[in-house]
Amino acid sequence: MITEFKMPKMGESISEATIISWLKNVGDFVEAEETILEVATDKVDSEVPAPVSGVITEIRFQKDDVVEVGTVLALIDSDGKTETRNKKQDVSEKNSIKASSVEVQQPKIDIQKLTTNPNAFISPLIISIAQKENLSIEELQAIPGSGAEGRLQKSDVFNYLKNRKYPLQSKPIIDNRQLSTSSYPKPKINFVEGKDRIVEMDRMRKMIADHMVYSKQTSPHVTSYIEVDVTNLVNWRNGNKDKFQEKHNEKLTFTPVFVQAVAKAVADFPMINVSVDEKNIIVHNDINIGMATALPSGNLIVPVVKNANEKDLVALAKDVNNLAEASRNNKLKPEQIQGSTFTISNVGTFGSLMGTPIINQPEVAILALGIIKKRPEVITTEKGDEIAIRSMMYLSLSFDHRVVDGFLGGSFLRKVGDYLEQFDTNTTI
């Protein structure tokens, strides 16, 4: 019995995935639920198990191929009990795999040697891909099209992107227009042979680089700062973290408290919980808080606490800890990094006083939380002004000035600070 092994659904909004590597070859016997394939969607790498036990008789796609969800990736003969293959079959399969490899391995494209076609038709789908990948109109017009009358196909663009050089030097397409760039020549990099070394960006770092450049080019960033006194919050957390661990078997960090304060403030100012779609503003009903998280590799990922405004502190602590653990062990599922409507970045974790974070597109604001430090502060008491040791921290909000003005950004930031300063020390766990 032949079973079709298909590209599984990786999340609600995911329509395709890129093959990272096959862990089995044609002719290998696999057990049901045994991992045989690694795929990537956006920032998450996922392992795909075999649906049945049997012998792999055909593999239809190879490494780096972009495959749509539901497409047959391979065939598995569930009646096959051994890995024995006759020579004729082996030769046929090897030739098939070799031919398939030849088909997908396009020659490296030198953009400087291509002839630009200013009259080339570019479909809305291709424009959408170009916006996402920061491709310029010149690059698109220079890519050889394999469609009718040289029309550019989706596969042509992806084949070009495989061999595209980084960092990007082109002008990205924004609403079918181009951003102006400086004519200042690129500074020469001095490379000392034998001393300096070249480290090629991995796939995730390339995507992060693209995403950050795209965000800065798309959104006019403005950053506001406030300082907050979190002494009461710090004292409450220090007095309850051990009890919390014993009762719920979870660590009590500051992050769930930060998430709770932000979710409350977002509910108070819903126009901070939006996205921009050309001339329209999309106001999101759900409040999903992304947490910028550093990976052991040094890369960055943003797992998401869904419906944060509907959860109490215990539920938020469990979500935060689970997402952080999954991030560290590269076990995040695609749906766990999708759907954020607002992002926080705890730069204080690394000892920073404050930060100027880059907006996580397509959101319109991001909050950075600095380190909590004790220092002498002037406070007002019943006796008048006094100097006391207080736990202080800086908050900084970067927002998209296309749709968020100073009043909204400043009011929202102040509200977050108020929730942290006015934390209820009678909160039970």
C-alpha positions in Angstrom: 0.0 0.0 0.0 1.4 3.3 -1.1 0.9 6.3 1.3 1.4 9.9 0.3 3.5 11.9 2.6 2.3 15.5 2.4 3.5 18.8 3.6 1.5 19.2 6.8 -0.4 22.4 7.9 2.0 24.5 9.9 -0.4 27.1 11.2 -3.5 29.1 10.2 -1.7 31.7 8.1 1.1 29.4 6.7 0.6 28.3 3.1 4.1 27.0 2.4 7.3 25.8 4.0 10.9 25.4 3.0 12.6 22.0 3.1 15.7 22.2 5.3 16.9 18.6 5.1 15.7 15.0 4.6 16.8 12.6 7.4 16.0 9.6 5.3 16.7 8.6 1.7 14.8 6.6 -0.9 14.9 3.0 0.0 15.2 3.6 3.8 12.7 1.9 6.1 11.0 4.3 8.5 8.8 3.8 11.6 5.5 5.6 12.1 6.0 8.9 13.9 9.8 8.8 13.2 11.1 12.2 12.2 12.1 12.1 8.5 12.0 15.7 7.4 13.0 19.2 8.7 11.1 22.2 7.4 11.2 25.9 8.0 8.4 28.5 8.1 9.4 32.1 8.7 11.5 31.8 11.9 10.6 28.3 13.1 12.2 25.0 12.2 9.9 22.0 12.6 10.4 18.3 12.5 7.9 16.3 10.4 7.2 12.6 11.3 6.4 9.8 9.0 2.6 9.0 8.9 3.1 5.2 8.6 5.8 2.6 8.8 7.3 1.5 5.5 9.9 2.1 2.8 10.4 5.4 1.2 10.0 4.8 -2.6 10.1 8.3 -3.9 11.2 11.8 -2.8 9.7 14.6 -4.9 11.3 17.7 -3.4 14.8 18.5 -2.3 16.6 20.8 0.2 15.7 24.5 -0.1 12.6 23.8 -2.2 9.6 25.9 -1.2 6.5 23.6 -1.0 2.9 24.5 -0.5 0.9 22.9 2.4 -0.9 19.7 1.2 1.6 19.0 -1.6 2.9 15.4 -1.8 6.5 15.3 -0.7 7.2 11.6 -0.9 5.7 8.2 -1.2 6.0 5.5 1.4 5.3 1.8 0.7 3.7 0.6 4.0 4.0 -3.0 2.8 7.8 -2.7 2.5 9.5 -4.4 5.4 13.1 -4.2 4.3 15.5 -1.8 2.7 16.4 -4.2 -0.1 16.1 -2.7 -3.6 17.1 -4.3 -6.9 19.7 -2.7 -8.9 17.4 -1.6 -11.6 15.3 0.3 -9.1 18.3 1.8 -7.4 19.7 3.1 -10.7 16.3 4.5 -11.7 15.8 6.2 -8.3 19.3 7.7 -8.3 18.8 9.0 -11.8 15.4 10.4 -10.8 16.9 12.1 -7.7 19.8 13.4 -9.8 17.4 14.8 -12.4 15.3 16.4 -9.7 18.4 18.0 -8.2 19.4 19.4 -11.6 15.9 20.9 -12.0 16.0 22.8 -8.7 19.6 23.8 -8.7 19.5 26.9 -10.8 22.8 28.5 -11.8 23.9 31.4 -9.6 22.5 34.6 -11.0 24.8 37.6 -11.4 22.4 40.6 -11.2 25.0 42.8 -12.9 25.1 40.6 -16.0 21.3 40.5 -16.6 19.5 42.8 -19.0 16.8 44.8 -17.4 13.4 44.6 -19.1 11.5 47.8 -18.1 8.3 46.6 -19.8 8.2 43.3 -18.0 4.7 42.5 -16.5 4.9 42.1 -12.7 1.8 40.5 -11.1 0.4 41.5 -7.7 1.6 38.2 -6.3 5.2 38.9 -7.4 4.9 42.5 -6.0 3.8 41.0 -2.6 6.8 38.7 -2.5 9.1 41.6 -3.5 7.8 43.7 -0.6 8.3 40.9 1.8 11.8 40.1 0.6 12.9 43.8 0.0 13.4 43.3 -3.7 13.8 46.3 -5.9 11.9 46.8 -9.2 15.2 46.7 -11.0 16.0 43.3 -9.6 12.6 41.9 -10.5 12.8 43.2 -14.0 16.3 41.6 -14.4 15.2 38.1 -13.3 14.7 35.8 -16.3 11.0 34.8 -16.5 10.1 31.1 -17.3 6.4 31.8 -18.0 4.7 32.5 -21.3 6.4 35.3 -23.2 9.1 35.5 -20.5 6.5 36.3 -17.8 8.0 36.2 -14.3 6.8 33.3 -12.1 6.8 32.8 -8.4 9.4 30.0 -8.8 11.7 32.3 -10.7 11.8 34.8 -7.8 12.4 32.1 -5.2 15.2 30.6 -7.3 16.8 34.1 -7.6 16.5 34.6 -3.8 18.4 31.4 -3.1 21.5 32.9 -4.6 20.9 36.6 -3.8 23.8 38.3 -2.0 23.5 40.0 1.4 23.5 42.6 2.7 20.8 44.1 0.4 21.9 47.0 -1.8 18.7 47.7 -3.6 15.7 49.9 -3.1 12.7 47.9 -1.9 9.2 48.2 -3.3 6.8 50.0 -1.0 3.3 50.3 -2.4 4.6 50.0 -6.0 7.0 52.9 -5.4 10.7 53.0 -4.4 12.4 54.6 -1.5 15.1 57.1 -2.5 18.6 56.0 -1.6 21.8 58.0 -1.2 24.3 58.1 -4.0 27.1 57.9 -1.4 29.3 55.0 -2.3 29.4 52.0 0.0 32.4 52.2 2.3 35.1 49.7 1.6 35.6 47.0 4.2 39.2 46.4 5.1 39.7 42.6 5.4 43.0 41.5 6.8 43.9 38.1 5.4 44.9 35.6 8.2 43.5 37.7 11.0 39.9 38.6 10.1 37.4 35.9 9.2 34.1 35.7 7.3 31.0 34.2 9.0 28.1 33.7 6.6 24.7 34.7 8.0 22.5 31.7 8.7 19.0 31.5 7.4 17.4 33.0 10.5 19.9 35.9 10.7 19.2 36.8 7.1 15.5 37.0 7.8 16.0 39.0 10.9 18.2 41.4 9.0 15.6 41.8 6.2 12.8 42.3 8.7 14.7 45.0 10.6 15.6 46.9 7.5 12.1 46.6 6.1 10.6 47.9 9.4 12.9 51.0 9.5 12.1 51.7 5.8 8.3 51.2 6.3 7.6 52.9 9.7 8.8 56.4 10.7 10.1 55.5 14.2 9.6 57.8 17.2 10.8 56.7 20.7 9.5 58.1 24.0 10.9 57.4 27.5 9.6 57.4 31.0 11.1 56.3 34.4 9.0 54.2 36.8 9.4 53.3 40.5 8.8 49.6 40.8 9.8 49.2 44.4 6.5 47.8 45.5 6.4 45.3 42.6 10.0 44.2 43.3 9.3 43.7 47.1 6.1 41.7 46.3 7.8 39.5 43.8 10.7 38.8 46.1 8.4 37.9 48.9 6.2 35.6 46.8 8.5 33.8 44.3 9.3 30.9 46.6 5.6 30.4 47.5 4.7 30.6 43.8 7.2 28.0 42.9 5.9 25.6 45.6 2.3 26.1 44.8 2.3 26.2 41.0 5.7 24.5 40.2 6.5 27.6 38.1 9.1 30.4 38.4 7.8 33.8 39.1 9.7 36.3 37.0 8.9 39.9 36.2 7.9 39.2 32.6 4.3 38.0 33.3 3.8 41.1 35.4 5.1 43.2 32.5 2.8 41.4 30.0 -0.2 41.9 32.3 0.5 45.7 32.6 1.0 46.1 28.9 -2.2 44.1 28.1 -4.2 46.3 30.4 -2.8 49.5 28.8 -3.5 48.1 25.3 -7.1 47.6 26.3 -7.2 51.2 27.5 -5.7 52.5 24.2 -6.9 50.1 21.5 -5.5 52.3 18.7 -2.0 51.1 19.7 -3.2 47.6 18.9 -3.4 48.1 15.1 -1.7 47.4 11.8 -1.4 49.5 8.7 -2.7 48.2 5.3 -1.8 50.9 2.8 -4.4 53.6 3.6 -6.4 51.5 6.1 -5.9 50.9 9.8 -6.7 47.4 11.0 -7.8 47.5 14.6 -7.2 44.1 16.2 -9.7 42.7 18.7 -7.3 40.2 20.3 -4.5 41.4 22.5 -1.6 39.1 21.8 1.7 40.1 23.3 4.9 39.0 21.6 8.1 38.6 23.8 11.4 39.2 22.0 13.5 36.3 23.1 17.2 35.7 22.6 18.1 32.2 21.4 21.3 30.3 22.4 22.5 30.8 18.8 22.4 34.5 19.3 19.4 35.0 17.0 16.1 36.5 18.0 12.6 35.1 18.0 9.2 36.4 19.2 6.9 33.8 20.8 3.4 35.1 21.5 1.2 35.1 24.6 -2.3 34.9 23.1 -5.2 36.8 24.6 -3.0 38.1 27.4 -5.8 40.5 28.7 -8.0 37.5 29.5 -5.5 35.7 31.8 -4.6 36.1 35.4 -1.0 36.3 36.7 -0.7 32.5 37.2 -1.8 31.7 33.7 0.5 34.4 32.3 3.5 33.0 34.2 2.8 29.5 32.9 2.6 30.8 29.3 5.7 32.9 29.6 7.7 30.1 31.1 6.5 27.5 28.5 7.3 29.8 25.6 10.7 30.7 27.0 11.6 27.0 27.5 10.4 26.1 24.0 12.5 28.9 22.6 15.6 27.8 24.3 15.2 24.2 23.1 14.1 25.2 19.6 10.7 23.5 20.2 8.4 26.4 19.3 5.5 25.5 17.1 4.6 27.7 14.2 1.4 28.9 15.8 3.3 30.0 18.9 5.1 32.8 16.9 2.1 34.0 14.9 -0.5 36.6 15.6 1.2 39.1 17.9 -0.4 42.5 18.0 2.1 44.2 20.3 5.7 43.3 21.3 7.8 43.8 24.4 11.6 43.5 24.6 13.2 43.1 28.0 16.6 44.7 27.3 17.2 44.9 31.1 17.9 41.2 31.0 21.3 42.0 29.4 22.0 44.9 31.8 20.9 47.7 29.5 19.4 50.8 31.1 17.1 51.4 28.2 16.7 50.7 24.5 15.3 52.0 21.2 13.7 48.9 19.8 12.7 48.4 16.2 9.0 47.8 15.5 8.0 44.2 14.9 6.0 44.6 11.6 3.1 44.7 10.9 2.6 46.1 14.4 2.8 49.8 15.2 4.6 49.9 18.5 7.1 48.0 20.7 8.0 48.5 24.3 11.5 48.1 25.8 12.0 47.4 29.5 15.3 48.4 31.0 17.2 47.0 34.0 15.8 47.5 37.5 18.3 49.3 39.6 18.3 50.6 43.2 19.3 54.2 43.7 18.5 57.1 46.0 15.4 59.0 44.9 13.5 62.0 46.3 10.0 60.9 47.4 7.1 62.7 48.9 5.8 61.5 52.3 3.6 62.8 55.0 6.6 64.5 56.5 7.5 66.1 53.2 10.3 65.3 50.7 12.7 62.6 51.7 15.5 60.6 50.1 15.0 56.9 50.0 16.4 53.8 48.2 14.0 52.9 45.4 14.0 50.3 42.6 13.8 52.3 39.4 13.6 51.3 35.7 13.3 53.0 32.3 10.6 52.2 29.8 10.9 53.2 26.1 8.2 53.0 23.4 9.0 53.0 19.7 5.9 53.8 17.7 4.9 54.2 14.0 4.4 57.9 13.5 2.2 57.2 10.5 -0.7 56.3 12.8 0.5 56.8 16.3 1.1 60.5 17.4 2.9 61.7 20.4 -0.3 62.0 22.5 -1.3 58.4 22.0 2.2 57.0 22.3 3.0 59.1 25.4 -0.4 58.4 27.1 -0.1 54.6 26.4 3.5 54.6 27.8 2.5 56.5 30.9 -0.4 54.1 31.5 1.9 51.1 31.4 4.1 52.9 33.9 1.1 53.6 36.2 0.1 50.0 36.2 3.6 48.9 37.2 4.0 51.6 39.9 0.5 51.0 41.3 0.9 47.2 41.4 -1.4 45.7 44.0 0.8 44.2 46.7 -2.2 42.3 48.0 -2.3 40.3 44.8 -2.7 36.6 45.8 -1.1 33.7 44.1 
